[in-house]
């Protein structure tokens, strides 16, 4: 059974139920099922069969989801391209996994033409054309379905291979996290070329028979307006999006009463942010994971959001977590080590990268490169990335601990802590700080924030004030770019 059967089944049970809402139009489950069948016929006409790649370049839209499920039916792989990348970057991705077909939104026709003449671009409108009867379904749960390329913030992008089974089990995990039902109204503003926008709520909502409102891209005003007018019950907003919304004058008065919870992730979620959102009566619930985990690997539920603020959550219903030391030994509660994940939603590996796959996926466990620990109750706490660990004078310093103290200062809008090479100590801590508009903060005042609160060796030696922090499409701070900026300002 392939994932397109989710939509077919709901089309039988509730044909007139809204599946998608987009730019003022509603698409029922029956209509979406028809679109998927027509798109499958188009793919077959282009010679797309099991194992072939199909790429998409465009913003969030019904066409993206239609193509995903049509690929599931055909047993093909869907490759959503990051529309923020430049043509040479797209060309590298497509050269790594040449697609049988490339579908492009009209707004991206010029960038697509600049990618590479080898790939003929098809307008997404052709997916809804008359291509005759669709072929019999050819996909199953072990068919590779989603090929998501990581952001490449630490090197060349890697294609993460997720089979159909992974998305199905991820949907089950998400359903448990959100108490997701067919009555829910989900708002998707994160880009769906990432698993965060695609798989934390969007595909799980379609598995549950709920409705999904799609925004082409995030706009804080439009997001608040949609929550109010469409009575949205669930949405995913990363911290950078929440900060943009909370900066709006209408944030304090906006009607958020329909929201059961807001899910958040992509970075360590400060406890202060959880409390600020809770002041509006909405639980802010973290989800931990990665592209390689589809991504739902650990989470809290709404009832635990405030009491466990700062934690990443318990292992997902169908995931296992362990904390490993440098020698691979399992560490006891409270001791930091590498976070490992195992479960049916974990990726099978990296496309065309056997050595990297062997390093990262070992003995059934995904080695995340993230550092954290389990507390006495088995709840996960993430402290940072292994590569971001600062070692000063032989002492380990987790940037997140220092960043959280900076973010508690009312004058600080954004903060990032990095290590700078030092002849005596090996590395010293440097803080990059963005000050809120209308506020004033000196280096001495910033350094005083740490007095008596954390060990002296963890204190920043320098503070660099920036206009903004460089971020990825999902709001993750790009630390390599911050390090470069800090060094330039010396």
N, C-alpha and C positions, 0 to 999 in steps of 0.2 A: 504494500500500500504506500502510495506517495503522498506528500503533504498537500497536493491540490485537492485531495479528497476531503480535507477539512472544510473547504469552501463548498464542495459539492454536497456534503452532508448537511451543512447549515442551510444551503439553498433548498433542500427538501424539507427540513424541519420548520424553517422560518424564512420562506423566500422573500418576503417583503421587509424583513428586518434590515435596518441600515448597517452595512458593513463599513463603508468609508464615507467621510464627508470631506469635500475639498472645494475651496473657492466658491462656496454657496450652493454646491450641488451635492445631492445624496446619491450614493450607489448602493443598491440593495445586494444582499447575498446572491440572489438569483442573477442579477446583472453582473456581479463580479465573477460568478462561475462561468457565465457566457463569455466574458472578456478573456478569461483564462483559456477556455477552449479555443477561441479564435486565435489567440496569441500562440497557442501550441501548434495550430495549423500553419501559422506564418513561419514559426521556427522550423517545422518539418519541411516547408517549401524552400527554406534556405539551406537545407541539408543538415540541420542541427539534430544530432542524435545523442545517445548515451555517452557521457564522458566529455562531450564538447563544451567549450566555454562560450558564454554569451555575456558581453560587457554592456554596461549602461552608464551613460554620462548625462547627468541632469540632477535637478533638485528633487526634494521629496515630492512624490506625486502618485496617483493611482497606478500609473504606468510602471513604476518601479516594482510595486507589489504584484501587479499582474504578471510581470516578467519573471519574478522570483517563483511564483507558483506554476507558471507555464514551464519553466526550467525543471521544476520538481516533477511535473508530469512527464516530461521528455527524458528525464534522467540526466539532464545537462547541468553544468555548473554556472551559477550566476555570479558575475564579477562586477559589483558596484564600484564605480570609479569616484575618487574624491574630487569633486568639481573645483576645489580650491587649488589643486595642483596646476603647474604649468605644463604645456604640451610636451616638453622633453621628459618630464616626470611621468606623465601618462604613457609616453612611448616606452619607457623602461618597464613599466608594469605590463603593458601589452606584449612586449617582446618576451617577457618571462613566461607568459601564458597566452599565446596568440588566440584570439577569439574566432569562433566560426562566424559570429555576427556581432556587430557593434550598433547599439541603439542610442540615439542622441536626441535630447530635447532641442527644439529650434534655436533657443537662446545660446546653445553651445555648439552650433554648427561650425562657426569659424575656428574656435579652439580645436574641435575634432578634426577639421581639415588640416590643421597644422601638426597633428600628432605624427602621422606616418601614412604615406600613400598606399601602403599595403592593406589597410583596413577600410573597407567601404562602410560608411556610416549610413544607417537607416533611420529615418524620422520615426519617433515613437508612435506617431499617428498610424503607422502601418500595422501596428499590433492589433488594432481594432478593425482591420479591413476584412473583406470576404475572401478567405483563402481556402474555402471548402471545408469538408469535415476533418476534424482533428484525428490524428492517428491514435491507435490504442495506447494507453499509458505505458511508459517504459521504465519509470523510476521506481525505486523501492527504498527502504529505510537505510540501506547501506550505500546508496548512491551519493557521491560527493555532490553537494548542492550549492554551498556558499563558499566562495573564495574571496576572503577579505584581506586586503593588504594593510598591514600595520602602518602607522604614521611615518615610520622611518626617522623619528626624532633622534635615535641613537645610532643610526647607520642606514644601510640600504633597506627599503621596505621588504617585508617577508609576506608571502601569500599563505594565510592560514586556511587549511582545508577543513570544512565542517560538513559532515554527512547529514542526510535528512534526519536520521535518528537523533543527532545532537540537537537539532532545532526542536524536535518533538519533546525530548526530555527537558530541555531548557524551558519550554512552555509549561510543563508540569511544575517545575520549580518556581517559575514566575507566578503561576496560579496560586500556589501555596503562599508565596510571599505577600501577594496583594489581595488574597481572598477574591480573586477575579471571577466574575460571572458574566452571563450574557446581558445583564442589566447595566454593565459599566459603560461609561463614555470616556474613552482615552484620548488624550491630546498628545500628538507627536510633533515636537519642534526640533529635536536633535536630528542632525543629518543621518539618513538611513544608509549611507555608505559605511557607517560604523555599526558594529553589533549593538552598541548602546542604544542608538535610535531605532534600530531594526528589531532587536530581540529582547530588550528588557520588558517592554510592554506591547509593542505593535503586533508582532506575529503571535505572541501568547493571547492577545485580545481576540484575534481572528480565530485562533484555536477554540476559544471559549464562546464564540458567537457574539462578542461585544461589538461596539462600533468604535471606529478609529477616525478622529479628525486629524487631517494632515495639514501642516503648514509648510509651504515650500522651504522656508528658512525661518530662523528664530527672529522675532521682533518682540521686545518686551511689552509694548503697548498692545499689540495684537494678541499676545498670549493672555494677558489679563482680560481683555475683552472677550475672548473665546471662552475662558473659564466661566465668566459671568453669564454670557448669553446662551451658551450651549450646555450649561450645568455640568461641566466636566467633573468626573469623579476621580480620575487617576491621571497623573502625568509624570514624566521624568524631566528634571531640570538639574543640570550640573551647577556647582557653586557659582561659576562665573555668570550663568544665566540668572540665578536667583539674585545675585548682587545687582545686576542691571535692573531687574524688576523692583527690588527694594529701594532703588535710587529714585524711582518715579514718585511724584507727589501723590498719585492716586493709590499707591500701595496700601497705605493705612486704612483707606475707606473701601477698597475693592471688596466685592462680595465673593468670598472664598468658601461659602457655607456648603457648596456641593462637593468640595474636595474631601475625599476620605483620607488621602495621604499624597505626599509628593515623594517620589523616589529620587535618590541622588547618588552620584558616584563619580568615577573617572579620576578621582584624587582623594586624598585623605580629607574627610569632612570634619571641620572644626566643631567642637561642642558648642561654641558660641553661635555658630550659624544655625545649628539645630534649635537652640533656645530662641533665636530671633524669629524663626518661622513659626515655632510653637506659640509665640505670642499672638499670632493671627489665628490660632485655633486649629492649625493644620500640622499633623505629625510629619516630620522630615525624616525619611527612612533610608538608611544607606544600603547599597548593594555593592558587594565586592566581586570583582572578576576581571577578566581580560578577554581580548579577542579569542584567545585560545580556549576559553571556557564558555564561549557562546553568548553572553558572558556570565550568567547568574551562577555564582559559586558559593556565596555566603550573603546573608542579609539579616536584618532585623525585621520585625513586623510592627505594625502601627502601635500596638499596646506597649512595646518596649522602647520606642524611639527616644523618649525623654529620659527615662531611667538609665538607659545605656548610652547616652550621648557620648560620642567620641569613639565608640566601638564600631567595628565593621559588620559584626553579626555572627550568627551561628552557621555552621555548614548547611547548605541548601538541602532540601528534602532528599534529593538523589545525588548528593556529592559527598565526598570525604575530603577532609583536610588533615594535614599533619605538618608539624614544624620540624625542620631538619637542620642539624648542625653541619659544619664544614665537612665532616667525615661521612655525612649521610645518616647519622644516628638520629632517632626521634628524640626531641628535647622535651623536658617536663614543662608543666604549666608555669607561665611567668617568664620563661627564658626565650629571648629573641633568636630567631633563625629564619631560614628560607621557607616560604609558604609553598607547600605542594598540594595539588588538587587532583583528585581522581573521580571519575564518574562517567556515565554514558553521554553527557553533553560536552565532554572535552574533545578537542580537535584530534584528528588522526595524525597531524603533522604539518609540515610546511611544504608548499608546492616547489618541486624541483630543487629541494635543499636537503638531501639525505643526511649530511653531517650535522646541520643545525637541528634537524628533527631528532637525531640520535642523542644530541647533547641535552635537548630540552624535554623530550618525552622518554622517560626511562622507567622500566619496570611498571608500566601502567600509570605512572604519575607525571603530571605536568609540573615542571620546575619553573616557578613563576619569576624568580629573580627579585620578588618582593620580600621584605623583611617584616616579621611580626611575631606575635606570640598568642597562645591561647591562655585565657585566665582560668581560675579555678573552676568556673562553670562551663568551660569549653567554648567561650565566646572569643572570636578573633579580634585582635587589635593589630592594625597595620601601622608600622612605624616608618616605612620608607622603602626605597629601592636599594638593593645591594650596591649598585654602582654609585648611588648618591651618598652612601655612608661616608662621613668625614672622620678621618683618623688623625687626631692631633696629640702629639706626645704619647702615642701608644694607647690613647683612650678613644673609644668609639662614640661618635656623636650622631644622633639621628636628627636630620634637619627638621622633620615635622614637629619635634618637641619644641624647638626654638621658634619655629614659624607660628605655632599656636599661641605662644606668649605674645608675639608681635601683633597678631590679629585681635587680641583682646584689647589693644589700645584703641580708643575711640577715633584717634586721628589717622589710623592706618587703614588704607583701602585694600592693599595687596602686599604680600610679603613672600620672599623666597630666600632661603638660606643655602649657600654653596660653600665649598671649600676652596681656599686659595693656597697654592704651593708656598711653603715657607721653609727656609734653610734650617732653622732650628727645630721647629715642631713637626715638620713634614707637611702639615696643612694647618691653616687657621680658619676660623669661621668668619664669613662675610655675609652681612644681611643686605639684600636688595629690597627697598621699601618704596611703595607708592603711597603718597599722602592724599587723603581725601580732599576734594575741592573745598576751599575756604578754611582749611586747617593749616596749622604750622607745626613743624616738628624738626628739632635739631638732632645732630648726631649724638650729642651728650644726653639729651632727653631720651632718645631711643635706647642708648646703652644702659641708662638707669632703670629701664623696665625690667631688667634681669636681676637686679641686686637682691640677694637673699632668696631668690626663687628657684634657681637652678645652679648647679656646680659651676665654679668659676671657669673651668676649662671649656665649658659649653658656651660661654658668652661670646658674642661677636667681637672681633677685634676692630672691625670697620663697618660702617653703614654707608651704602650707596643709594642715593635717591634717584629713582627712575620715573619717567612719565607714565609708563605702563609696563606690565610683564608680558613677554612674548608667550602666546598660548597656541595650542593645537586646536583643531576643529571641535574637539570635545571639551575644551576649556582646560586641558592639562598645561601646566607651566612647562615650557621648554627650557630645562635647566642648562643645557649646553649653551643656548643663546644668552641666558642670564650670566653664565660664567664669562662668556666672551665680553659682554657689556661691562661687567665688573672689572675685568682686566684692562679694558680700554680706558676706563675712568680713573685708573691709578695715576 
